Every structure is written in structure tokens, then in C-alpha cells.
Amino acid sequence: MASEEKSLNFIEQIIEEDLKSGLPNSKLHFRFPPEPNGYLHIGHASSIALNFGLGIDYQSPVNLRFDDTNPEKEEQEFVDAIKKDVEWLGFKWSEERYASDYFQQLYDWAVELIKKDKAYVDSQSSEDMAIQKGTPSTVGTDSPFRNRSVEENLDLFERMKNGEFEAGTHILRAKIDMKSTNMLMRDPIMYRILHKHHHRTGDTWKIYPMYDWAHGQSDYLEQISHSFCTLEFLPHRELYDWFLDQISEDTKLRPKQREFARRNLSHTVVSKRKLQQLVKEKHVNGWDDPRMSTISGLRRRGYTAASLRNFANTIGIAKRDNLINVSVLEFCIREDLNKIAPRVMAVLDPVKLVITNYPEGKEEWLEAENNQEDESAGFRKVPFSRELFIEREDFLEDAPAKFFRLTLGKEVRLKNAYIIKGESVIKDSEGNITEIHVTYDTDSLSGSGTEASQRKVSGTLHWVSIQHALKAEVRLYDRLFTDEAPDSYKDKNFLDFVNPNSLEIVTGFLEPSLATVQNEDKFQFQRLGYFTVDKDSNASKLVFNRTVGLKDAWEEKGKKEENSINNSLKEINKYFKVETKEDRIAIESAIGESISTISSFSLLQNSLKKNINNNKGSLLFAQFILKYSKWKSSDFEEEDIKKLYAMSLRSESTYVRSKALLNLRDIEDASLKKQFEDDIFKLYSNPPKSVSEKETEILSLMIK
């Protein structure tokens, strides 16, 4: 391990301190303990990299243990998928273990706790138990069954195991402290009755251990030295240690639980429940849909194992939860694919280009470099002919001065080929361009060394020969959610933020070198982005997935939306200075149009918050947000909305008051309207000096 303290993260520092305190290096033993109730996601990739990385650094074993204690949600499919993902990421486990391996031992230990009067069978309903357990601010009360005799508890627990009772009639609880400030220590559940088939033990067991009872004891049985969990398990550490106190022996190593921060990724969800909801409700096409944050989805989209490992190393280990921008992950895959992905030409939105002075029937096979980042990648041959496809956006009939692609009367280079000049176009009856006619310079072949070939032109276009082009289905994937934190808003459904444009399917035309591609082969479609072959692809139908664009379009979009907000705020002051109604309508219309195009809910919510102040321009802008954004008042935080209306109705400006009244009139929340009845009546009965004719009209209508 690295010797410099400053190079160690806090997890490594914990291990180093334990080694200095006498823990033998040979006793180091780590584990990755997924529950097989879904597919692994990007958050798990960080945990995998941490635990297996420690195993590599310290040359210590790492177990892959499945915490399979809930047969209601666990399936062999998930076990197989998890193993596949860990192997694909490049890691090997020393032993494959299951919590179900220890069901008998866990049961025997539970019996011992009952005999020591440290566990009891509780027969309350779940509703009564919730009341009896208290709240974080009030202590709990003892269960009426807490003082059952040891004999009665042993009898009931064995009958639970034998399947004599229905689910929900009894549970086994640890007898700890109903007054503890840690709610988890208030007699936690150890076992519940479940008449469910288990993917490994079949129908043998009718009772199943809770996670907290199984996890630490599994660590102990496997002699795991360090049990690393995410921060939500910090309150569980006290219970983890209490359970170990009951069963551990001095001659055996005692595991240590420590916590690190979950690294949430923007524009995604990683809750297995929510991922499963996306699958079940068909917002996506399965767990490995390339829009999913699952490892299998990322792999299918074209992410490499190296890029995910690099991402985990880049974001590191921290003590506080934070949101990592997905652009960091996208940077990691661009960086990796830039080195390894061959460059090819593909056209996804084609328009026909005819080289009028190129001989009909002639074809050339031109040399093209496979990857300028990799000298060993070599070259390939691409066919060139009289009729080509280019991207529709690469031509403008009437182009501005800074348009550096093809237009009439100007020259551009065709990648690996010749310089061409736009001459004319052919259009259909609706005015759409169907053909672009150009001429080419016969001496300008790229790489030929002629004077013409070295001539500088305004741009370079990719292309494919129509005669030789391969058709392919190209799936243009984008981020699944429009908001950076779709599941972070109270009282809002994360599905409200599903991006309706997260998948666009187009027919692309590819150079013929791609005829024999295999699943997961990766390429850079020049000037378009990185693409990978999908598992649906076959010899008769090629299918490619867009992994990531060459540039971060979302960053550009985010900056554009922020600029739109800032520019609108500058314009708002003009609203109070112009003299005519027409000018005010024009200003409001322009601002409203800008607001309506903003897709980021968090940007709008933050803008609303910032503009709830005594400045009339700020209040008017906040009212415009309510009027013109696609979100309703109920989507924003209730306290913010109440404060905004209260301040707006008391504003010195009739324009602010009028907009607030109109928004209130149209609001769906009747209870919110009612809260401002007194303010509205006061404005009507005792209008301010600044009241306008329009405001008076609105007030009259609202009072009626």
C-alpha cells in the first residue's frame, strides 16, 4: 500500500491504523454484499471498485456475498446478473457466499438469545407496534408480550419455523432498550414469517432473518475484517455491534463496520424500487435498457469497464453524500473511447450529394486512418463514388458568413477524399432539398501531396457512398431524466421528470467496413459521437446505440438556459419603464417564451426562490415563472408559493399585483386561494394609489 498518508482516503486510513494497532495483514478480508433483488447500478460500481480495489492493494481476499434474506424480492436472475457485472468490471472474488448458507446457524444463535432472555416473540399487529415503538422525540413503550417466558418464546419460535402460523401473526424481536435515542435499538425485529419459495433453500424455511440480524453475523462467520457500508447504515452500526456482542468469541476476529458516502449521479435514479418501477411500467425496455443507470444498461449503451473503474477512482471516497454530475461519467467514457474506438463514417440524417463532374460508374477505394490516437490502428479502404450521402445540417443554401460547411459557391473537403464546391440544388414540390449538386477538384485528393490537396478550405464533411452504404437502425439515447435530481423533491413524482426525448430511432447509412461488426464493438462515428453495436444487431439488420456525443450537449444547454434566465431578468426592468401596453405585452411575451423553453425544474425552482424579495422586478419575474413554465404552482415548494403571493399582493407595483391576482385566479388549489381572500378583499375595498384600471377590473371579477 502507498506509504504517504496524504495519498490515502479515510477508508484506507482506517485500515492502516488497524494494522499499526496490531491487526495482522493476513487477517484483512473484505466483501461486496449485494442483495439479489435487482440489477447492480452505477452506485454499486463504486462500492465494487472500493472493496475489490482494497483487496488488490492489500493482496487480501474479497468475498462476493449475496444477502439473500428476502425471498419476496430475490431471484436467481439477479444473482446471475450481479456475478456477470462484477466479472465484466474486471474483478474476481475469492469465495462466493450467501447469507442463506447461514440460515441454520442464525436460527441457532436466535434460540440462544431467547434462552438468555435477550429475544422474544411479539404478537402485536404492525400498526400497534409502530405506535408502541414511539418516535425520534418520544420514547417507546414495552410490548405487552415483552415479558413472555423463555419457554413460551422457544415454543412459539419453533412453531414459527415449522410454518404453523400465517405471515404477520408473530415476529421475533431482540430485547434491547425501548427508550434508546436510536430507534433501531428499540427491540428490532430479527425474524418474520414468510411462506415464500427461496431461490436457494426452496421451501425449507418459513421464517427469514432480517437484514440487520443476518449481515453482521455473516461478516463474522466469514471473518470479514472491515465491513464497508454507505452512510444510511451509520445508525445501524450500534445494532451491528450489539448483535456481535451476543455471539462473538474472543478467539475470532470481530468485524468492524464503517461507512462512506453514497455518490449519487445527476439525471438518474439508483433506487432499486424506482428502477424496477421504470421497468414494470415500461418507461424503459428492461433492466439493461441503455438509458438505465444499471451496469448492464451502461454496458449495453457502450460504456467500458475501464471507464466505470476510472469514474469510481475519479469521484473517490467521501464522508458526505453529494451529487456527481453525470458529465463526469461521460467524460470518462469519452476519454477511454477516444483511445480505443476506430473512426468510421456514418450519416444519420442524409441528403443526396451528386458530384456532377465525377464520371458515372466510377468508384475509388480511398485510404482512411482508423484512429489518429493509436498509431497501431492502421488504415482501411472506403469506397468513393459520384453519389454520396452527407448530413442534411452540413448544407445551407443561404448560409451566414460563419457557416463553415457546404453552401453554394464555397468549397469544403470531403473527409479522406476531394475538395468540392456547391453549385446548385434540386427541391421537391414542398421546397425541401432532395439533391445537392457539386463539382470536385480532381487534383485535390487528400494525402496526395499535390498543391491542390493542400489548399485550405472552410470545413471538412463526413460522407458515405450511396452505392456502397449499409443501412442500420441507430438508437440515439439521451439522459433519461430532464432534471439533475429527479427523486429529490418532496411531494413530486420522479416520473414527472422522465425525458420524452431520451430515445430517438433513425435509419443511418454506414460505410461498408462495418458489415461484420459484433455485439459491443465500439466506434466513433466521425463528427457525430461514439456508438456501440447493440445485442439486437445481426447480419441482416445492424443496430447501433449512441453511447455519448463528442461534446457535452447538456452542459451547453444548461448554460443556455441559465443565460436565458439572466437575460430575462435584465429585460424585466424595461417592463416598468415603457409607456405603452403594447410594449409591455411584447416584453412579457419574449420573457414568457424564454421561460417556456427551460426544461430544468431545479433551475426554475432556484430562480423562483431567489426572486421572492421586495424588488418589484424580482416578484414580477417569479410570477412570470408561475405563468409560463410548464410546471404548476403545486410543483414548487408550498412555503415559497405562499410567500411569493403574500409579497406580490402587497407590492407597490400594480403590475406585480395584477399578475399575482391573475395567477391566483387560474390556480387549481382552492385552499391556497382561500388563504389570500382577505388580501384580495383589502385591495378591492381600499385600493392603493398605484392601482390601475386593469387591476381594478381583475379585482372586481375575483370578488364576484
N, C-alpha and C positions, 0 to 999 in steps of 0.2 A: 504494500500500500504506500501511497505517497507520504513522504515524511513531513512535508511542510504543513503546519497546522492551518495556515490561511487557505490552503487549497482544498481543505476538507469541508464538506457540508455538515450540517448539525447531526445528521444521522451517522455519518462516518465518525464524527467526534465522539458520539455516544459509544460506538464500538471500540474506538481507540482507548477511551477512558476505562472501559471494562477490561480490555486487555492489559492495561497498565495496573489495574487493580487485582490482577491475578487470574483472570479467565484465560484458560489455555486456548491458543489459536485453533487447536484440534477440536474444541468444543463449539466453535462457531457453526451455526446451522440455520439456514433461512428457509422461508417458504412463500409461495404465492398461493393464496387460498380462495379461489373464486367459488361463488355459488352457481351451480349449473342450472340457472333459471332464465337464461337469456344468452345472447352473444356478447362477447367482450367488446368494449368500446375504447375510444381514444384515451379515456381516463385510466383504463386498465393497462394500456400500453406503457404509461409512466410507471405504474406500480410494478409491472413485469420487468421493465428496464432497471428499476431500483433494486428489486430483490435478486434478480439473476445477475445484475451488474455487481452487486456486493459479493455474490458467490464467485464471480470471475476474479474480482480484485483481491479477495481474501483466500482464493482457492479452497472454498468451502462448499459443502453440498447445499442444494436448494431443492426442496420438495415441491411438487405440484399436488396440492391437496384440494379436493372438491368438498366444500362444506355442504353436503347434501342432506340436510336435516328437514327439508320441507317438500314432501312428495307431491303436494298440490301444484307446485310450480316447476318442478325439476324434470328434465327429460334427458335421455341418452343423446339425443340430437345436440343438445347444448354441451354435453361433455365432449363429444367428438369435435364440435366446432372450436371449443376452447383449446383442446390439445393441438388442433391444426394451426390455430392462430399463434400459439406460443412457439411452436416449431418453426413456423414461417418467419416469425420475428428473429429467428436465429439463435434461440436459447434451448438448452437441454436440461431437463430435470434429473435429479439423482434417483428419486423414487416417486412413483405415482401412488398417492394415498387418497383415502376417502374418510370423511367423518363417520360414514356408515360402517367402516371397518371396526369402529369402536363402540357400536351401539350396546353390546353386551357389557363391556367394561363401564360405560357411562351409567347404565342401569344399575350395575352392582354398586358403584360409588353412590348413586342416589339412595339406594337401600341403606347404605352405611350412614348417610346423612340423616335419614329418618330415624335410625336406631340411636343416633346421638342427639335426637330431638332438634335437629337443625333443618328439617324439611317436613312439610305436612301437606296433606291432601285438602284442597279447598273446593267446596261445592257451591260457591256463590255463582250467581249469574254474572256475565261480563259487565252488565250495567251496574250492578251493586258493587262489584269490585272496583270499578272506576271511581265511584263515589267514595268508597272506603279508603282508596289509596290517597285521597287528598289532592292538593295542588302544590305547585312550587312555593306558594306563600302560606299554605296551611298544612299542618302535619296530618298524616294518615291515622286511621284508627284500625285496631286489630280486627282481623276477620273473625266472625263467630265460630269458625272452625279451626282457629289457630292453635287451640289447646287440646285438640284431639289426642287421644293416647297413642303411643308409639305402635301398639298392637293394631289399633284400628287403622292407622295410616299405612302400616305394612300390608294389611289385608286389602284395603282399598286400592293401593298402588299395584299390587299383584293382579287384582281383578281388572284394573285398567289395562295392564299389559296383556291380559288374556282376552281382551275385547268384549267384556261383559257390559260395558256402558256405551251410550251414544256420545258422539263428539259434543263437547261443551258442557257435559254434566259434571266433570271433575278435572282438576289440574293439580300438578304438584308444584308447590312453591317453596323456595328457600326461606327459612325463618331468620331474618336478619334484624331490621330496625324500621318500624313503620313511622318513626319520627325523623329519619335521616333527611338531611337537606338535599341529598342526591336521590331523586325519585326512583332511580334504577335499583337502589338498595332497599326499597320498601317491599320486602318479601317478593322478589322477582319470580316469574314463572320459570320452572325448569323443564316440565313436560306437559304436553297437551295430547288429548286423544284425537287420532286421525285414522279413520278407516279408509286409507288410500294405498294404492299399489305403489311401491317404491321401485325405482328403476334398477336397483341392485339387490335389495333384500326381499323384493317381491311383496308377499302379504304376511310375512313373518311377524312384523311389528304392528301393533295397534296404537302405540304411543310413540311420540317422536320428541327428541330433546330440542329445546330452544337453542338458538344460535349462541347466546352468552354461556350456556352450560357446556355446549359441545366445543366451542372454539378454543378456549384456553386449555381445556383438558386434552384436546387433540394436539395442541402445541407441546404440552407436557409429555404425552405419550411418544411423540416423535423427537423429543429432546431438542426442540427448536430453541435457539439461544435468544433470538430477537424477533419479536412479532410486530411488524410494522403495519400500522393501520392509518386510515385517513382520519382527519380531525373530528368527524362526527362520533368517533368511538372514544374520544377522550373521556366523556362521563362514564363510559363502560369500564375504564381501567380499574376503578375501585372494586367493581364486581369481579372483574377478571382475577384480581389478586385475592379477593375473598374466597372465591371458589378454589383457587390453587392452595390457599391456606388449609383447606379442608382435606386435601388429598395428597399433597406433595410430601416427599420423603427427603431427608437431609442428604442422602447418598446420591440423589439425582439432581441434574441441572434444572433450575427453575427458570422458565421463560420470562422474558421482560417485554411488556407491551409499551410501545412508544408510537407517537402519532405525527404525521406530516400532513401538510395542507393539500386538499383536493385542488387540482388545476383545471378549472372549468374553461371550456373553449367557446369563444363567441360564435353566434349564429348556429348553435347546435343545442341539443339536449342530450344528456347522458344517463338520465334516469331510465333504468330498465323498464319500469312500468310505462313510461311515456314512449320509449322506443317500441315497446310491444303494442301500445295503442296506435302508433303510426302504422305498424304492420297490419294489425287487425282491421283497422278502419280504412285500409288501402290508400293512405296518403302516399305510401311508397310501395314498391314491389318486392317485399320480403326483407329479411334481416340483412341481406347482403346488397340491398339497393345501393348504388354508388353515391346517393345523397345522404346515406345514414352515417352516423359517427362511429359505427361499429368497425372493428378492424377488418372484418371480411368485406364490408362495404367499401372501405378505403382501399383495400387491396384490389377489389374489382374495378374501382374507379381508375386505378393506375398508380396508387401510392406504392412506394417500395418499402421493404423492411428497413433498409438503411435510412430512409428519410424519416420514418417514425422513431427509430432509435435516436437519430440526430435531434429530432424535435424534443424528445424526452430529455436529452442531455442539455439542450439549449435552454429550456424553461427551468430545469433544475428542480431542487427540493426546497420547499419553504415551510415556514411555521404558520403562515396566514393564507387563507383561501383568497384567490384572486382570479380575475377573468383574463385569460390569454387570448389575444386577438387571433382569429383563425388565419390571418395573413402570415403569422409566424410559421404555421404549419405549411402554408402554401409556398413560402419562401424555401423551406427545407426540401420540398419535392422539386421545385424548380432547380434548385442548386444541384440536386442529385441527377435529375434527368438531363440537365444541360451537359453533364459529363458523359452520360451513357446512351442517350437516345439518338438514334440515327435521324438525320434530317431528310425529309421526303416532301414531295409537293402534292397538295390536295386542294381542291376548290369546292367550297361548301355552298356558295350562292352564285351559280355560274351564269355568265353571259358569253355568247359565242364571239370569238375574235377571228377574223379572216385576214390572213396576210396576202393581199391581192397580188403582189409581185413574186410570191413564192410558187414554184412550179406545182401544178396539180399532180397528185400521185407520188410526189417525192416524200421521202422520210429520212431523217438523220437520227443516229443514236449518239447523243451528246454525253460528255463526261461530267458527272456531278459528284462533289465531295460529300461523303456520308456524315462526317461530324468534324467541324473545324477545331473542336475542343479535344479531339482524340486523333492523334497522328496515325495510330494503328488501324483506324476505322476504314481507311481506304476510299475507293471511289466506286461508283456504279454507273450504268448507262441508262439514260432516259430518252424516250423517243420524242422527236420533234416533227411537226408536220404543218401543213398550210392552215388547218383549222384547229383552234385551241379554245379551251375554256379559261377565263380569268374570273376573279371575284367581281361581282357587279359593283361593289363600292370602290373598286380601283379605277373606275372611269366616270368622268363627269363631262357632259357635253359643253356646258358653260362653267368652267372652273375658276375659282378665285386665284389670285396670284400665288398664294402659298399652298396650293394643291400640288403635291409632289408625286402624283401618279399620272395615269394616262388621260389626256384630253386632246381635242382636235388641234392639230398644228404643232404639238410638242412631242419631244422624244422621251422614251423611258427604255430601260433594259429589261428584257425577259431573263429571269434567273438562269444562269448557265448557258444562255443562248445569244440572241441578237438584240440589237437596238432597233426599236420600232417607232414609227411616227403615226399619230392618229390622223386619219384622212376624212372619214365620213361615218354615218350611222344609218341603220335601217330600223324603222319603227313599225309597230303593229297599228291597228285601227284605233287603239286607245292611247297611242302616243308613247308606249313603252318600247325601250330599245331592245331589239331582238338580235342585232348583229352590230359589231364594231369593225369597220374596215380600216386596215393599217397597211403601211409598207415597211419593209425591213431593209437595213443596210447590209448588203451581202458580205462586206469585209469586216463586220463588227462582232464576229463570233467571240464570245467570252473566252479568254485564255489563249487566243490565237497569236497574240503578240503584235498584231497589226496596229497601225496608228489609229484606225477607226475603232478598234476594240478597246482602246484606252481613253476614248473620248468620255468626258464626264457628262452624265445626264441627270435629270431631276429625281429619278427614283428607279427602284427595281421591283418587278412584279413576279409572283409565282404563277404557275400555269400548269395545265395538263393537256396533252394531245387528245382531242376528242376521239380520234380513230382508235387510240390505244387505252383510253381511260377505263378504269374499273369502277363500277357502281358500288356504293357502300351505304349502309344505314349508319348515320353518325348521330350519336346522342350527346347533345350539348347540355351537360349538367352544370348547375349553378348551386349556390348555397340554398339549403332547404328552408331557412328562415330569413325573413327580411330584417328582423331585429337582432341586435347583438346579444341580448339576454332574454330569449322568448319565454322562459319559465320563471322569471324573477319578479313578475308583477302580481301584487296581491289582487285577488278577485278578477284576474284576467286569465283566459284560457290560452295556453301556449299555442294551440292550433290556430288562433286568430292571426298568428304571425307566419303561417306557412306561406312560402313564396310560390305564387301561382305560376311563375316562370322558371321554376327550378329545373325543368326538363323541356327541351325543345328537340324534336327529332327531325332531321333533314336528310335528304339524299345528297351524298357527296360524290365527287369524281376524283379518283386517285391515280397516281402513276402506277404502271403495271408491275413494278418491283415488289408491290405489296400482295401479289396474288397468292403467295404461300405462307402468309403470316399465321402464327399460332396464338392461342389464348395467352393473354398477359404480355404479349410483345408490345414494346413501347416505342413511340416515335414522336419527333417534333414535326408537326405539320407546319412548314415554314410560314412565318408571319401570322400564324393562327393560334398556336398553343401546343400543348403536349397531349397526346392521345394514346390510348391503350386498346388492345384487341379484347372485346368482351367475350365471355364464355358462350354467348348465344351465336357467335360467329361460326361459319362453316364455309366450305369450299364454294358453295353456291350462293351464299349470302354473307358478305363481310359486314361485321358490326364493330364500330369503334366508339369508345367513350372518351369524352373530353375530361382529362384529368385536371388541368389547370391552364389558364391563359398565360400568355407570355408576360403580361403585366397585371398588376392588381387593379382590376376594373372597379372593385368595391371601394378601394381607397380613393380613387378618382371621383367616384360617385359620392362618397361621404364628404369629400372636400367641396364638391359642387353644391351639395345640399346645405352645408354649413355656410358657404358663401351666399347661397340664396337667402338664408335666414338673415345674415348680416346685412346684405344689400336691402332687404325688405325693411329692416329696422331703420336704415338710413332714409329710405323713402317715406316712412310713416310720418316724419315731421312735416313733410310737404303738405300732408293731408290737412293740417291745421292752418296752413298759410295761403293756400289757393282760395280764390274768391268765388268760383262758380261751382255749382252742384255737379256739372259735367266733369270738371277737373277732378273732383273728389271721387266720383264714380270710376274714372279712368285709373286713378292711383289705387283704389281699393281692388279693382278688377285685376290689375297687374300683380299686386301683393297676393291676392287670393289664388291666382293661377300658380304662383310660385309655391305657396303653401300646399296646394293640392297635389303637387308632384313629389312632395317629400315622403319617402317610404319609411324612414327611420322613426319609429314611435318614440324611442328614447330621446332622440334629438328634439322632437316636438314637445315631449313632456318636460325636458330640461328647459327649453325655451319658454314654455308656459310658466314654469316656476320662477325663472329669472325675471320675468316681466310682470310679476304681481307685486307692484310697488306704487308709490304715489305719483309717478310720472304718467301724464295722460297719454303720451305716445306709447309707453310700455303697455298700459292697460288696453289701449285700442288694439295693439298688435296681438295681445293674448286673446282678446275677443275674436279677432280675425282667425286665429288658430282654431278656436272652437267652431267657427262658422265654416271654414273652408277645408280643413283637413278631413280625411276620411273617417277619423275617429270621433266618437260621441263624447259628450261631457262625462258620461258614466265610465268611460275608459280611463280617464285621468283620476288622480288621487282626489278623493272626496273633499278633504280639507283644503286642498288647493283651489278647487272649484268654488267652494263656499267663500273663501277669502277673496277670490277674484271678483265674484259678483257683488260681495259686500263693498269692496273698494270702488268698483266701477259705478255702482248706483249712487255712491257718494262723491264721485269725481266732479271737478269744477267744469268739465267739458260736456256739453250737450251731445257731442258726437260719441263720446265714450258711453254715456248713459243710454243713448239711443241704441247702440249696438248691443249693450248688455240686455236691454229690455227685449229687443228682437230675438236674441239668442234664448232668453228665458221663455219667451212666448213659444218657441219651437221645441223646447226641451221636453223629453219624454218623461222625465222623473217628476211626477206630480208633487211628491213630498219636498223636493228641493224648491220647486216653485213656491210652495206654501210658506217656506221659511222666509221668503222675501216679500210676502204680501204687505207687511207693514211699511217696508221701504218704498214699495210701489205706490201705496196709498198716500204716503207722506209726500212723495214727489208730485202726485196728482193734486192733492189738496193745498200744498204750499210749495209751488214750483220755484226753483232757483231763478235768479235774474238771467242766467245764461240760457234758459230753456228756449228751444227753437220750436217753430211751428210743427216740424216733423215729430219731435219728441212729444209734444202735447197730443198730437194725433195718435201716436202709439199708446200713450198712457190712457187715453180715453177708451181705446179699443180693449186694452187689457182690463181696465176697471169694469167695463161692461161684461 
